[in-house]
Amino acid sequence: MLSALINGILLGFALAFLIGPAFFSLIQTSIKHGFRVGVSFAFGVFLSDLTWILLTYFGVSSFVSDSNSRVILITITGGIVIIILGVITILKSNKIKVNYDETDLPQISGKHYYLYILKGFTLNILNPSVVIYWLMLTSVASTHYSDSKINTFIFLMSIPLTVLITDIVKSFLANKLKNKLTDKNIILVNRIVGGVLIVFGVYLIVSKILNICLVW
């Protein structure tokens, strides 16, 4: 149970710093409209993550429980995909350009927090890469923790909760660290995130191989 929680928190922290539309939109929104509006946007992203978790989990749970060979295949494949995602994240770092153009942001009253919740939800749920990694993560969770539904639940839920908490912190620090959000610093963070994803992918593959060896 503790292992599932720690793995979920570490992976959630890494995903919170993946450079994408939601990342820059959160920073932009927080800088222009303040902390509360930024949190509203982050909560919308959180709700979309929960939606994809439910849809993908119930979609793959029956599939991954059919055979042990399928469980092994999905876990190892998931680890490889995570490693590839980490490598791509590192390689794309050099192409990152920070651009917080306030003209790109909608002029919405700060009192209409629900509009920012909707914006965060819509932006994240329509992102194809989000669908792919939640499909992969729910498949991996259903197989890696197949002996315990509680561990599967803890692992899956700790990821979006960690992302939400991290996004709230990012929103709070956005204005204070505006001058620190340079290309160089963002690239450094992205490379660290890529490294974390690679390590986690290797861990999944190695742990499954060790389990297979012990069974034999």
C-alpha positions as CSV (number, residue, x, y, z in Angstrom):
1,M,0.0,0.0,0.0
2,L,2.8,2.4,0.9
3,S,4.7,1.5,-2.2
4,A,1.6,2.2,-4.4
5,L,1.2,5.6,-2.7
6,I,4.9,6.6,-3.1
7,N,5.0,5.4,-6.7
8,G,1.8,7.4,-7.5
9,I,3.1,10.6,-5.8
10,L,6.5,10.4,-7.6
11,L,4.8,9.8,-11.0
12,G,2.2,12.5,-10.3
13,F,4.9,15.0,-9.4
14,A,6.7,14.2,-12.7
15,L,3.5,14.5,-14.8
16,A,2.7,17.9,-13.1
17,F,5.8,19.3,-14.8
18,L,5.4,17.9,-18.2
19,I,5.5,20.8,-20.6
20,G,2.3,21.1,-22.5
21,P,-0.8,23.3,-23.1
22,A,-2.1,22.8,-19.5
23,F,1.3,23.8,-18.0
24,F,1.6,27.1,-19.8
25,S,-2.1,27.9,-19.5
26,L,-1.9,27.5,-15.7
27,I,1.1,29.7,-15.4
28,Q,-0.4,32.3,-17.8
29,T,-3.8,32.3,-15.9
30,S,-2.1,32.6,-12.5
31,I,0.1,35.5,-13.6
32,K,-2.7,37.5,-15.1
33,H,-5.7,36.7,-12.9
34,G,-4.2,35.6,-9.6
35,F,-3.9,32.6,-7.4
36,R,-7.7,31.8,-6.9
37,V,-8.4,31.8,-10.6
38,G,-5.2,29.7,-11.2
39,V,-6.5,27.1,-8.6
40,S,-9.9,27.1,-10.4
41,F,-8.1,26.2,-13.7
42,A,-6.0,23.5,-11.9
43,F,-9.2,22.0,-10.4
44,G,-10.7,21.7,-13.9
45,V,-7.6,19.8,-15.0
46,F,-8.0,17.6,-12.0
47,L,-11.6,16.8,-12.9
48,S,-10.6,15.9,-16.4
49,D,-7.9,13.6,-15.1
50,L,-10.5,11.8,-12.8
51,T,-12.8,11.5,-15.8
52,W,-10.1,9.8,-17.9
53,I,-9.1,7.6,-15.0
54,L,-12.7,6.2,-14.7
55,L,-13.2,5.8,-18.4
56,T,-9.8,4.1,-19.0
57,Y,-9.9,1.9,-15.9
58,F,-13.3,0.4,-16.5
59,G,-12.3,0.0,-20.1
60,V,-9.2,-1.9,-19.5
61,S,-9.9,-3.7,-16.2
62,S,-11.7,-6.7,-17.8
63,F,-9.1,-6.9,-20.6
64,V,-6.0,-7.0,-18.4
65,S,-7.4,-9.6,-16.1
66,D,-7.8,-12.4,-18.7
67,S,-4.3,-14.0,-18.5
68,N,-1.0,-13.8,-16.8
69,S,0.9,-13.4,-20.1
70,R,-1.2,-10.5,-21.0
71,V,-0.5,-8.9,-17.6
72,I,3.2,-9.3,-18.2
73,L,3.0,-7.9,-21.7
74,I,1.0,-4.8,-20.7
75,T,3.3,-4.0,-17.7
76,I,6.5,-4.3,-19.8
77,T,4.9,-2.4,-22.7
78,G,3.7,0.3,-20.3
79,G,7.3,0.6,-18.9
80,I,8.7,1.0,-22.4
81,V,6.1,3.7,-23.3
82,I,7.0,5.6,-20.1
83,I,10.7,5.4,-20.9
84,I,10.0,6.6,-24.5
85,L,7.9,9.5,-23.1
86,G,10.8,10.4,-20.8
87,V,13.3,10.4,-23.6
88,I,11.0,12.5,-25.8
89,T,10.6,14.9,-22.9
90,I,14.3,15.4,-22.6
91,L,14.9,15.7,-26.4
92,K,12.1,18.3,-26.7
93,S,13.6,20.4,-24.0
94,N,15.9,22.3,-26.3
95,K,12.8,23.5,-28.4
96,I,11.0,25.0,-25.4
97,K,10.4,28.8,-25.6
98,V,8.7,30.6,-22.7
99,N,6.1,33.0,-24.0
100,Y,3.5,34.4,-21.6
101,D,1.7,36.6,-23.9
102,E,-1.2,38.0,-21.9
103,T,-3.1,38.8,-25.1
104,D,-3.7,35.1,-25.6
105,L,-5.7,35.0,-22.4
106,P,-9.5,35.5,-22.3
107,Q,-10.8,38.5,-20.5
108,I,-13.0,36.9,-17.8
109,S,-14.1,38.3,-14.5
110,G,-12.2,36.8,-11.6
111,K,-15.6,36.0,-9.9
112,H,-16.5,33.6,-12.6
113,Y,-14.3,30.8,-11.3
114,Y,-16.5,28.1,-12.9
115,L,-15.5,29.4,-16.4
116,Y,-11.8,28.7,-15.5
117,I,-12.7,25.2,-14.2
118,L,-14.4,24.6,-17.5
119,K,-11.4,25.9,-19.4
120,G,-9.0,23.6,-17.5
121,F,-11.3,20.7,-17.9
122,T,-11.8,21.2,-21.6
123,L,-8.2,21.9,-22.4
124,N,-6.9,18.8,-20.6
125,I,-9.6,16.3,-21.6
126,L,-9.3,17.2,-25.3
127,N,-5.5,16.7,-25.3
128,P,-4.7,13.4,-27.1
129,S,-1.5,12.8,-25.1
130,V,-3.5,12.9,-21.9
131,V,-5.8,10.1,-23.1
132,I,-2.7,8.0,-24.1
133,Y,-0.9,8.3,-20.8
134,W,-4.0,7.6,-18.7
135,L,-4.8,4.6,-20.8
136,M,-1.3,3.4,-20.3
137,L,-1.2,4.2,-16.6
138,T,-4.5,2.5,-15.8
139,S,-3.4,-0.6,-17.7
140,V,-0.1,-0.7,-15.8
141,A,-1.9,-0.2,-12.5
142,S,-4.4,-2.9,-13.2
143,T,-1.7,-5.4,-13.9
144,H,1.1,-4.3,-11.6
145,Y,-1.2,-4.2,-8.6
146,S,-3.5,-7.0,-9.8
147,D,-3.4,-8.7,-6.4
148,S,-5.0,-5.7,-4.7
149,K,-7.7,-3.3,-6.0
150,I,-6.9,-1.1,-3.0
151,N,-3.4,-0.6,-4.2
152,T,-4.6,0.1,-7.7
153,F,-7.0,2.7,-6.4
154,I,-4.3,4.3,-4.2
155,F,-1.8,4.4,-7.1
156,L,-4.3,5.9,-9.6
157,M,-5.8,8.5,-7.2
158,S,-2.5,9.6,-5.8
159,I,-1.3,10.7,-9.3
160,P,-4.0,13.4,-10.0
161,L,-4.1,14.5,-6.4
162,T,-0.3,15.1,-6.5
163,V,-0.7,16.9,-9.8
164,L,-3.5,19.1,-8.3
165,I,-1.4,20.0,-5.2
166,T,1.6,20.7,-7.3
167,D,-0.5,22.9,-9.7
168,I,-1.8,24.8,-6.7
169,V,1.8,25.5,-5.6
170,K,2.8,26.5,-9.1
171,S,-0.2,28.9,-9.2
172,F,0.8,30.5,-5.9
173,L,4.4,30.9,-7.0
174,A,3.7,32.0,-10.6
175,N,3.7,35.8,-9.9
176,K,6.6,35.6,-7.4
177,L,8.8,33.5,-9.8
178,K,7.7,35.2,-13.0
179,N,11.2,36.5,-13.7
180,K,12.7,33.0,-12.9
181,L,10.6,31.3,-15.5
182,T,13.2,31.5,-18.2
183,D,13.9,29.1,-21.1
184,K,16.9,27.7,-19.3
185,N,15.1,26.9,-16.0
186,I,12.1,25.4,-17.8
187,I,14.4,23.2,-19.9
188,L,16.2,22.0,-16.7
189,V,12.9,21.1,-15.1
190,N,11.8,19.3,-18.2
191,R,15.0,17.2,-18.3
192,I,14.6,16.3,-14.7
193,V,11.0,15.2,-15.4
194,G,12.2,13.1,-18.3
195,G,14.7,11.4,-16.1
196,V,12.1,10.6,-13.5
197,L,9.9,9.1,-16.2
198,I,12.7,7.0,-17.5
199,V,13.6,5.7,-14.0
200,F,10.0,4.8,-13.3
201,G,9.6,3.0,-16.6
202,V,12.8,1.0,-15.9
203,Y,11.5,0.2,-12.4
204,L,8.2,-1.2,-13.9
205,I,10.1,-3.5,-16.3
206,V,12.7,-4.7,-13.9
207,S,10.2,-5.4,-11.1
208,K,8.0,-7.4,-13.4
209,I,11.0,-9.4,-14.7
210,L,12.1,-10.1,-11.2
211,N,8.6,-11.3,-10.3
212,I,8.7,-13.6,-13.3
213,C,12.1,-15.0,-12.2
214,L,10.9,-15.6,-8.7
215,V,7.8,-17.5,-9.9
216,W,10.0,-19.7,-12.1
